[in-house]
Amino acid sequence: MIMISFTNDKYRGCNGFKEGGEELELRQLEYFMAVCKEMHFSRAAENLCTTQSNLSQQIKFLENEIGTPLFDRIGRRIALTDAGKIMLEQSRLIFERIDYMKGAITDLQQMEGGRLDIGILPGDGDLLFDALLIDFHRSYPKLSISVTETMDVYEQVVNGTRDLGVTTTPSHPDERIAVIPLFHEEFALAIHKDHPFAKIMSIPFEQLEQLKMVMFGSEHQITKIIQHCCQKKGMSLNNPIVTSTLSTLLSLIEQGVGASILPKLLLDYLDRDNIAVVSLRNPTPSQDICIIHRTDKFMGQAAKVFISELQSFIETVMARNTRSIGS
């Protein structure tokens, strides 16, 4: 199925290009793509706001210029010929490059305009984006930024829903995905300051069995990592309370209802008075966080600057936490 949507006058005014001494018009390729999308002439004509006879004529012109049929007509059904399959693949590339070119020109004309859609893992907004977004908006007030917390960051960047994603490093990324390492994230025990464990610098992972835990749901990335560690140790946690929000989790810890496992960088950054941070060992749960984007989609200057600002922000937070530990 073709995932590109074209309007009837999207590329109006573009010059045709020469192919084998004949003039091949982009409009004809647009019509061809529309038929491929529907595999039905009348529905394609309706989508293009033209008549079926005009559409058929344009496809015939295209086939004459190419010198071979692009569709097999089998009764009321149609199917792509081998030449049609080649034409479809190359037509998609042509229109992708046109979109890329238009995006580059628009970005050149409006460096601060446009929209940036970012997907992040739940909880990362508190660490990565609250302070960063304020500063970035001051520098680029005309840029519209959307930040969405989702467990499907990778999938949404791959399908084009998001421009950028901040997520765990994928093991086998799509060939269209660029992966920019951001930082190595370790998890620690978050527990009320008056609990006996709060006086200890670190505890073995298996001692978590002694605690009542409050955790995110089983679909959450943090919970998946903790469950994996538990399976390797042959243990299970007492986890009577499950929540979907970080604020609720922190509130339950501060009230002494239970303990939790959260990113250490996040806990150090939040620096809650009533929450102690205790390192875990054997194992220390961790994951690698990265920025991802599609290499075949145009990346504007604002997105490039945002990536740079995010990298600098993380370096600053980690350096501050290192100084705090050393002091």
C-alpha positions as a Markdown table, in Angstrom:
| # | Residue | x | y | z |
|---|---|---|---|---|
| 1 | Met | 0.0 | 0.0 | 0.0 |
| 2 | Ile | 1.3 | 3.4 | -0.9 |
| 3 | Met | 1.6 | 5.7 | 2.1 |
| 4 | Ile | 2.0 | 9.0 | 0.2 |
| 5 | Ser | -1.1 | 11.1 | -0.2 |
| 6 | Phe | -1.2 | 13.5 | -3.2 |
| 7 | Thr | -3.7 | 16.3 | -4.0 |
| 8 | Asn | -4.6 | 17.1 | -7.6 |
| 9 | Asp | -2.5 | 20.3 | -7.7 |
| 10 | Lys | 0.3 | 19.4 | -5.3 |
| 11 | Tyr | 3.0 | 19.7 | -7.9 |
| 12 | Arg | 1.3 | 22.0 | -10.3 |
| 13 | Gly | 3.7 | 24.3 | -12.0 |
| 14 | Cys | 6.6 | 21.7 | -11.9 |
| 15 | Asn | 8.3 | 21.2 | -15.2 |
| 16 | Gly | 8.2 | 17.7 | -16.7 |
| 17 | Phe | 11.5 | 15.9 | -17.3 |
| 18 | Lys | 12.9 | 14.0 | -20.3 |
| 19 | Glu | 12.8 | 10.3 | -20.4 |
| 20 | Gly | 14.1 | 8.5 | -23.5 |
| 21 | Gly | 13.6 | 11.6 | -25.7 |
| 22 | Glu | 10.0 | 12.0 | -24.6 |
| 23 | Glu | 8.5 | 14.4 | -22.0 |
| 24 | Leu | 7.3 | 12.6 | -18.9 |
| 25 | Glu | 5.1 | 14.8 | -16.7 |
| 26 | Leu | 5.0 | 14.6 | -12.9 |
| 27 | Arg | 1.2 | 14.8 | -13.2 |
| 28 | Gln | 1.2 | 11.4 | -15.0 |
| 29 | Leu | 3.3 | 9.9 | -12.3 |
| 30 | Glu | 0.9 | 11.3 | -9.7 |
| 31 | Tyr | -2.0 | 9.7 | -11.5 |
| 32 | Phe | 0.0 | 6.4 | -11.8 |
| 33 | Met | 0.6 | 6.5 | -8.0 |
| 34 | Ala | -3.0 | 7.1 | -7.3 |
| 35 | Val | -4.1 | 4.1 | -9.4 |
| 36 | Cys | -1.4 | 1.9 | -7.6 |
| 37 | Lys | -2.8 | 3.0 | -4.3 |
| 38 | Glu | -6.3 | 2.0 | -5.0 |
| 39 | Met | -5.7 | -0.6 | -7.7 |
| 40 | His | -9.0 | 0.7 | -9.1 |
| 41 | Phe | -9.4 | 3.4 | -11.8 |
| 42 | Ser | -12.7 | 4.8 | -10.7 |
| 43 | Arg | -11.7 | 5.2 | -7.0 |
| 44 | Ala | -8.4 | 6.7 | -8.0 |
| 45 | Ala | -10.2 | 9.2 | -10.3 |
| 46 | Glu | -12.5 | 10.2 | -7.5 |
| 47 | Asn | -9.5 | 10.7 | -5.1 |
| 48 | Leu | -7.8 | 12.9 | -7.8 |
| 49 | Cys | -11.0 | 14.9 | -8.4 |
| 50 | Thr | -10.9 | 14.0 | -12.1 |
| 51 | Thr | -12.8 | 11.8 | -14.5 |
| 52 | Gln | -12.1 | 8.2 | -15.1 |
| 53 | Ser | -11.7 | 8.7 | -18.8 |
| 54 | Asn | -9.1 | 11.5 | -18.2 |
| 55 | Leu | -7.2 | 9.3 | -15.7 |
| 56 | Ser | -7.2 | 6.4 | -18.2 |
| 57 | Gln | -6.0 | 8.7 | -20.9 |
| 58 | Gln | -3.1 | 9.9 | -18.8 |
| 59 | Ile | -2.1 | 6.4 | -17.9 |
| 60 | Lys | -2.2 | 5.5 | -21.6 |
| 61 | Phe | 0.0 | 8.5 | -22.4 |
| 62 | Leu | 2.5 | 7.3 | -19.7 |
| 63 | Glu | 2.6 | 3.8 | -21.1 |
| 64 | Asn | 3.1 | 5.1 | -24.6 |
| 65 | Glu | 6.0 | 7.2 | -23.4 |
| 66 | Ile | 7.6 | 4.3 | -21.5 |
| 67 | Gly | 6.9 | 2.0 | -24.4 |
| 68 | Thr | 5.4 | -0.9 | -22.4 |
| 69 | Pro | 2.2 | -1.6 | -20.4 |
| 70 | Leu | 2.3 | -0.7 | -16.7 |
| 71 | Phe | -0.9 | -2.6 | -15.8 |
| 72 | Asp | -2.4 | -5.9 | -16.7 |
| 73 | Arg | -6.2 | -5.5 | -17.3 |
| 74 | Ile | -7.9 | -8.7 | -16.2 |
| 75 | Gly | -11.6 | -8.1 | -16.6 |
| 76 | Arg | -12.5 | -5.4 | -14.1 |
| 77 | Arg | -9.4 | -6.1 | -12.1 |
| 78 | Ile | -5.9 | -4.6 | -12.7 |
| 79 | Ala | -2.4 | -5.7 | -11.6 |
| 80 | Leu | 1.0 | -4.2 | -12.0 |
| 81 | Thr | 3.3 | -5.6 | -14.7 |
| 82 | Asp | 7.0 | -6.0 | -13.9 |
| 83 | Ala | 7.6 | -2.6 | -15.6 |
| 84 | Gly | 4.8 | -1.2 | -13.5 |
| 85 | Lys | 6.5 | -2.4 | -10.3 |
| 86 | Ile | 9.7 | -0.7 | -11.3 |
| 87 | Met | 7.9 | 2.5 | -12.2 |
| 88 | Leu | 6.1 | 2.4 | -8.8 |
| 89 | Glu | 9.4 | 2.0 | -6.9 |
| 90 | Gln | 11.1 | 4.8 | -8.8 |
| 91 | Ser | 8.0 | 7.1 | -8.7 |
| 92 | Arg | 8.0 | 6.9 | -4.9 |
| 93 | Leu | 11.6 | 7.9 | -4.8 |
| 94 | Ile | 11.0 | 10.9 | -7.1 |
| 95 | Phe | 8.2 | 12.3 | -5.0 |
| 96 | Glu | 10.1 | 11.7 | -1.7 |
| 97 | Arg | 12.9 | 13.8 | -3.1 |
| 98 | Ile | 10.5 | 16.5 | -4.2 |
| 99 | Asp | 9.1 | 16.6 | -0.7 |
| 100 | Tyr | 12.6 | 16.7 | 0.7 |
| 101 | Met | 13.5 | 19.6 | -1.6 |
| 102 | Lys | 10.4 | 21.6 | -0.7 |
| 103 | Gly | 11.1 | 21.0 | 3.0 |
| 104 | Ala | 14.7 | 22.2 | 2.7 |
| 105 | Ile | 13.7 | 25.3 | 0.8 |
| 106 | Thr | 10.9 | 26.1 | 3.3 |
| 107 | Asp | 13.4 | 25.6 | 6.2 |
| 108 | Leu | 15.8 | 27.9 | 4.5 |
| 109 | Gln | 13.2 | 30.6 | 4.2 |
| 110 | Gln | 11.7 | 30.1 | 7.7 |
| 111 | Met | 14.5 | 29.0 | 10.0 |
| 112 | Glu | 12.4 | 29.4 | 13.1 |
| 113 | Gly | 9.0 | 28.3 | 11.7 |
| 114 | Gly | 7.4 | 25.0 | 11.4 |
| 115 | Arg | 6.6 | 22.2 | 13.8 |
| 116 | Leu | 8.7 | 19.6 | 15.7 |
| 117 | Asp | 7.0 | 16.5 | 16.9 |
| 118 | Ile | 8.9 | 14.5 | 19.5 |
| 119 | Gly | 8.1 | 11.1 | 21.1 |
| 120 | Ile | 9.7 | 10.2 | 24.5 |
| 121 | Leu | 9.4 | 7.4 | 27.0 |
| 122 | Pro | 7.0 | 8.0 | 30.0 |
| 123 | Gly | 8.8 | 9.8 | 32.8 |
| 124 | Asp | 11.6 | 11.2 | 30.6 |
| 125 | Gly | 9.7 | 14.5 | 30.3 |
| 126 | Asp | 10.4 | 15.2 | 34.0 |
| 127 | Leu | 14.1 | 14.7 | 33.4 |
| 128 | Leu | 14.8 | 15.8 | 29.9 |
| 129 | Phe | 12.2 | 18.3 | 28.7 |
| 130 | Asp | 10.6 | 20.5 | 31.4 |
| 131 | Ala | 13.6 | 22.9 | 31.7 |
| 132 | Leu | 14.9 | 22.3 | 28.2 |
| 133 | Leu | 11.7 | 23.2 | 26.5 |
| 134 | Ile | 11.4 | 26.5 | 28.3 |
| 135 | Asp | 14.9 | 27.6 | 27.1 |
| 136 | Phe | 14.3 | 26.2 | 23.6 |
| 137 | His | 11.0 | 28.0 | 23.2 |
| 138 | Arg | 12.7 | 31.3 | 24.2 |
| 139 | Ser | 15.3 | 30.8 | 21.4 |
| 140 | Tyr | 12.7 | 29.6 | 18.8 |
| 141 | Pro | 9.4 | 31.2 | 19.7 |
| 142 | Lys | 7.8 | 30.6 | 16.3 |
| 143 | Leu | 8.5 | 26.9 | 16.4 |
| 144 | Ser | 5.6 | 24.7 | 17.5 |
| 145 | Ile | 6.9 | 21.8 | 19.6 |
| 146 | Ser | 4.8 | 18.7 | 20.5 |
| 147 | Val | 6.2 | 16.3 | 23.1 |
| 148 | Thr | 4.3 | 13.0 | 23.6 |
| 149 | Glu | 5.0 | 10.4 | 26.2 |
| 150 | Thr | 4.5 | 6.9 | 24.7 |
| 151 | Met | 5.9 | 3.4 | 24.9 |
| 152 | Asp | 5.8 | 3.2 | 21.1 |
| 153 | Val | 8.5 | 5.8 | 20.4 |
| 154 | Tyr | 10.5 | 3.7 | 18.0 |
| 155 | Glu | 7.4 | 2.5 | 16.0 |
| 156 | Gln | 6.0 | 6.1 | 15.7 |
| 157 | Val | 9.3 | 7.4 | 14.4 |
| 158 | Val | 9.5 | 4.6 | 11.9 |
| 159 | Asn | 6.0 | 5.2 | 10.6 |
| 160 | Gly | 6.6 | 9.0 | 10.4 |
| 161 | Thr | 4.2 | 10.0 | 13.2 |
| 162 | Arg | 7.1 | 11.6 | 15.1 |
| 163 | Asp | 10.1 | 13.6 | 13.8 |
| 164 | Leu | 12.4 | 12.7 | 16.6 |
| 165 | Gly | 12.3 | 10.0 | 19.3 |
| 166 | Val | 14.1 | 9.7 | 22.7 |
| 167 | Thr | 14.0 | 6.0 | 23.6 |
| 168 | Thr | 16.0 | 2.9 | 24.4 |
| 169 | Thr | 18.6 | 2.0 | 21.9 |
| 170 | Pro | 17.0 | -0.4 | 19.4 |
| 171 | Ser | 18.8 | -3.8 | 18.9 |
| 172 | His | 18.1 | -4.1 | 15.2 |
| 173 | Pro | 17.0 | -0.7 | 13.9 |
| 174 | Asp | 15.3 | -0.2 | 10.5 |
| 175 | Glu | 17.8 | 0.8 | 7.8 |
| 176 | Arg | 16.1 | 4.2 | 7.6 |
| 177 | Ile | 16.6 | 5.0 | 11.3 |
| 178 | Ala | 19.6 | 7.0 | 12.5 |
| 179 | Val | 20.6 | 6.2 | 16.2 |
| 180 | Ile | 22.4 | 8.9 | 18.2 |
| 181 | Pro | 23.6 | 7.7 | 21.6 |
| 182 | Leu | 22.5 | 10.0 | 24.4 |
| 183 | Phe | 23.5 | 8.4 | 27.8 |
| 184 | His | 23.7 | 5.2 | 29.8 |
| 185 | Glu | 20.9 | 5.2 | 32.4 |
| 186 | Glu | 21.2 | 3.2 | 35.6 |
| 187 | Phe | 18.2 | 2.5 | 37.9 |
| 188 | Ala | 18.2 | 2.9 | 41.7 |
| 189 | Leu | 16.0 | 2.2 | 44.7 |
| 190 | Ala | 13.8 | 5.2 | 45.6 |
| 191 | Ile | 12.7 | 4.8 | 49.2 |
| 192 | His | 11.4 | 7.0 | 52.1 |
| 193 | Lys | 14.2 | 8.8 | 53.9 |
| 194 | Asp | 13.2 | 7.2 | 57.3 |
| 195 | His | 13.4 | 3.6 | 56.1 |
| 196 | Pro | 16.5 | 1.6 | 57.3 |
| 197 | Phe | 17.7 | 1.0 | 53.8 |
| 198 | Ala | 17.9 | 4.8 | 53.3 |
| 199 | Lys | 21.0 | 4.9 | 55.4 |
| 200 | Ile | 22.8 | 2.4 | 53.1 |
| 201 | Met | 24.8 | 3.5 | 50.0 |
| 202 | Ser | 23.8 | 0.3 | 48.1 |
| 203 | Ile | 22.1 | -3.0 | 48.5 |
| 204 | Pro | 22.1 | -6.3 | 46.6 |
| 205 | Phe | 19.2 | -6.6 | 44.1 |
| 206 | Glu | 17.7 | -9.6 | 45.9 |
| 207 | Gln | 17.1 | -7.6 | 49.1 |
| 208 | Leu | 14.2 | -5.9 | 47.2 |
| 209 | Glu | 12.2 | -9.0 | 48.1 |
| 210 | Gln | 12.0 | -7.5 | 51.6 |
| 211 | Leu | 10.2 | -4.4 | 50.5 |
| 212 | Lys | 6.7 | -3.5 | 49.5 |
| 213 | Met | 7.1 | -2.0 | 46.0 |
| 214 | Val | 5.0 | 0.5 | 44.0 |
| 215 | Met | 5.6 | 0.2 | 40.3 |
| 216 | Phe | 4.5 | 1.2 | 36.8 |
| 217 | Gly | 2.4 | -1.3 | 34.9 |
| 218 | Ser | 3.8 | -4.4 | 33.2 |
| 219 | Glu | 3.9 | -2.7 | 29.8 |
| 220 | His | 6.2 | 0.1 | 31.1 |
| 221 | Gln | 9.9 | -0.1 | 29.9 |
| 222 | Ile | 11.2 | 0.3 | 33.5 |
| 223 | Thr | 9.0 | -2.6 | 34.8 |
| 224 | Lys | 10.2 | -4.8 | 31.9 |
| 225 | Ile | 13.8 | -4.2 | 32.9 |
| 226 | Ile | 13.1 | -5.0 | 36.6 |
| 227 | Gln | 11.2 | -8.1 | 35.7 |
| 228 | His | 14.0 | -9.3 | 33.5 |
| 229 | Cys | 16.5 | -8.8 | 36.4 |
| 230 | Cys | 14.1 | -10.7 | 38.8 |
| 231 | Gln | 13.8 | -13.6 | 36.3 |
| 232 | Lys | 17.6 | -13.9 | 36.1 |
| 233 | Lys | 17.8 | -13.9 | 40.0 |
| 234 | Gly | 14.8 | -16.4 | 40.3 |
| 235 | Met | 12.9 | -14.0 | 42.5 |
| 236 | Ser | 9.7 | -11.9 | 42.5 |
| 237 | Leu | 8.8 | -8.6 | 44.1 |
| 238 | Asn | 5.9 | -7.7 | 46.4 |
| 239 | Asn | 4.2 | -5.2 | 44.1 |
| 240 | Pro | 0.6 | -4.6 | 45.4 |
| 241 | Ile | 0.3 | -1.1 | 44.0 |
| 242 | Val | 0.6 | -0.2 | 40.3 |
| 243 | Thr | 0.2 | 3.2 | 38.8 |
| 244 | Ser | 0.7 | 4.8 | 35.3 |
| 245 | Thr | 2.0 | 8.2 | 36.4 |
| 246 | Leu | 5.3 | 9.3 | 37.9 |
| 247 | Ser | 3.8 | 11.9 | 40.1 |
| 248 | Thr | 1.6 | 9.3 | 41.8 |
| 249 | Leu | 4.6 | 7.0 | 42.2 |
| 250 | Leu | 6.7 | 9.7 | 43.9 |
| 251 | Ser | 3.8 | 10.7 | 46.2 |
| 252 | Leu | 3.4 | 7.1 | 47.4 |
| 253 | Ile | 7.2 | 6.9 | 48.1 |
| 254 | Glu | 7.1 | 10.2 | 50.0 |
| 255 | Gln | 4.2 | 8.9 | 52.1 |
| 256 | Gly | 6.1 | 5.8 | 53.0 |
| 257 | Val | 3.5 | 3.5 | 51.3 |
| 258 | Gly | 6.2 | 1.7 | 49.4 |
| 259 | Ala | 9.5 | 1.9 | 47.5 |
| 260 | Ser | 10.2 | 1.9 | 43.8 |
| 261 | Ile | 12.9 | 1.6 | 41.2 |
| 262 | Leu | 13.5 | 4.6 | 39.0 |
| 263 | Pro | 16.2 | 6.1 | 36.8 |
| 264 | Lys | 19.0 | 7.4 | 39.1 |
| 265 | Leu | 19.6 | 10.4 | 37.0 |
| 266 | Leu | 16.0 | 11.4 | 37.3 |
| 267 | Leu | 16.0 | 10.9 | 41.1 |
| 268 | Asp | 19.1 | 13.0 | 41.5 |
| 269 | Tyr | 17.7 | 15.7 | 39.2 |
| 270 | Leu | 14.4 | 15.9 | 41.2 |
| 271 | Asp | 16.2 | 15.8 | 44.5 |
| 272 | Arg | 13.1 | 15.2 | 46.7 |
| 273 | Asp | 13.7 | 15.8 | 50.4 |
| 274 | Asn | 11.7 | 12.8 | 51.6 |
| 275 | Ile | 13.1 | 10.3 | 49.1 |
| 276 | Ala | 16.5 | 8.6 | 49.5 |
| 277 | Val | 18.3 | 7.1 | 46.6 |
| 278 | Val | 20.0 | 3.8 | 47.1 |
| 279 | Ser | 22.1 | 2.1 | 44.5 |
| 280 | Leu | 21.4 | -1.5 | 43.4 |
| 281 | Arg | 24.1 | -4.1 | 42.7 |
| 282 | Asn | 24.4 | -7.6 | 41.4 |
| 283 | Pro | 22.8 | -6.6 | 39.0 |
| 284 | Thr | 22.5 | -2.9 | 38.5 |
| 285 | Pro | 19.5 | -2.5 | 36.2 |
| 286 | Ser | 20.3 | -0.2 | 33.3 |
| 287 | Gln | 19.6 | 0.8 | 29.7 |
| 288 | Asp | 21.0 | 2.9 | 27.0 |
| 289 | Ile | 19.0 | 6.0 | 25.8 |
| 290 | Cys | 19.3 | 7.4 | 22.4 |
| 291 | Ile | 17.8 | 9.9 | 19.9 |
| 292 | Ile | 16.3 | 8.4 | 16.7 |
| 293 | His | 15.1 | 9.9 | 13.5 |
| 294 | Arg | 14.4 | 8.9 | 9.9 |
| 295 | Thr | 17.3 | 9.4 | 7.6 |
| 296 | Asp | 15.1 | 9.6 | 4.5 |
| 297 | Lys | 13.0 | 12.5 | 5.9 |
| 298 | Phe | 14.2 | 16.1 | 5.7 |
| 299 | Met | 15.5 | 17.3 | 9.1 |
| 300 | Gly | 15.2 | 21.0 | 9.6 |
| 301 | Gln | 17.6 | 23.2 | 11.3 |
| 302 | Ala | 15.4 | 23.5 | 14.4 |
| 303 | Ala | 15.5 | 19.7 | 14.8 |
| 304 | Lys | 19.3 | 19.7 | 14.5 |
| 305 | Val | 19.6 | 22.4 | 17.1 |
| 306 | Phe | 17.2 | 20.6 | 19.4 |
| 307 | Ile | 19.3 | 17.5 | 19.3 |
| 308 | Ser | 22.4 | 19.5 | 20.1 |
| 309 | Glu | 20.6 | 21.3 | 23.0 |
| 310 | Leu | 19.4 | 18.0 | 24.4 |
| 311 | Gln | 22.8 | 16.5 | 24.3 |
| 312 | Ser | 24.3 | 19.5 | 26.1 |
| 313 | Phe | 21.5 | 19.5 | 28.6 |
| 314 | Ile | 22.1 | 15.8 | 29.5 |
| 315 | Glu | 25.9 | 16.5 | 29.8 |
| 316 | Thr | 25.1 | 19.4 | 32.2 |
| 317 | Val | 22.8 | 17.3 | 34.4 |
| 318 | Met | 25.2 | 14.4 | 34.6 |
| 319 | Ala | 28.1 | 16.8 | 35.4 |
| 320 | Arg | 26.1 | 18.5 | 38.1 |
| 321 | Asn | 25.2 | 15.1 | 39.7 |
| 322 | Thr | 28.8 | 14.0 | 39.6 |
| 323 | Arg | 29.8 | 17.2 | 41.4 |
| 324 | Ser | 27.1 | 16.6 | 44.0 |
| 325 | Ile | 28.3 | 13.0 | 44.7 |
| 326 | Gly | 31.9 | 14.3 | 45.0 |
| 327 | Ser | 31.1 | 17.1 | 47.4 |
